[in-house]
Amino acid sequence: MIENAIVQPNELLALIERGGVRIVDTREILGDRDAGRAAYEAGHIPGAVRLGWLDDLSDPDDPIEGQIAPPARFAAAIERAGISNGTAVVAYDDNNLFLAARLYWMLQYYGHNDVKVLDGGWPRWVREGYPISTEVPVVVPGRFTPAPRPALRRTKEDVRAIVGEGVRPILDCRWDSSYRAAGGHIPGAAHLPSTSTLSPEGTWRSPQEVAELARALGASPDREVVLYCGGGVSACQVFLALKMAGYQRLSVYDGSWADWSTGEPAPIESH
């Protein structure tokens, strides 16, 4: 089954006018903890609430920054945003950090299926002249019960075993610059940068194009595919893109290169 996990700006505007959707602004800037909130306060999609990747959705006790929050902490943040188990969610970012896709994966991991990502994100919304608001909506807290799907999230131990098997394809989703700078990758991994899932205009490439890219690297829809990047975010962009291309057996190594290349030694293959 091919999943349509994106929404066009005109479709989102219609949803806003009709009501019944929770829009989440996930914009962030690495190295500036306050920039995402400042951007939200300066202007956002009408009715949108803000959820911060590090402040709201991540585990502050994990030595690897940005790891998915444990169930109770995640549920508390989601509920504060007015999201319940039956709430339709649309997430957007600025196409710089792929945090809308990260929230998509997080909600999927915790059992929430009704979530989509705005195609083209904030830049397209602004470019095409859709309405902008500075009003912070009054939110009625939701009731969210997490139902984790362990198969969607891989640990270092899991990936070690998968590398040892040498059967399941692993895709490295780091941007070209960070991939080259690292000088190495998880053994056997093929490079499919998350940016390759987008057109030059910042909109999603077609599912057929994405599937062709993945197939060329040995990752076909009939196989389980493991995704990783630098810190677990860009891999979620590819997770969403492959889901729309009909891939059903996908998982994200949450710790990714930040975890693999630190702590207990793990094998590294040069590139």
PyMOL commands that set and color helices and strands:
alter all, ss='L'
color gray80, all
select helices_A, chain A and resi 9-18+35-42+71-80+99-109+121-127+150-152+156-165+176-182+194-197+207-216+234-244+256-260
alter helices_A, ss='H'
color red, helices_A
select strands_A, chain A and resi 6-7+21-25+49-50+88-92+115-118+153-154+170-172+184-185+190-191+225-228+250-253+269-270
alter strands_A, ss='S'
color yellow, strands_A
deselect
rebuild
show_as cartoon
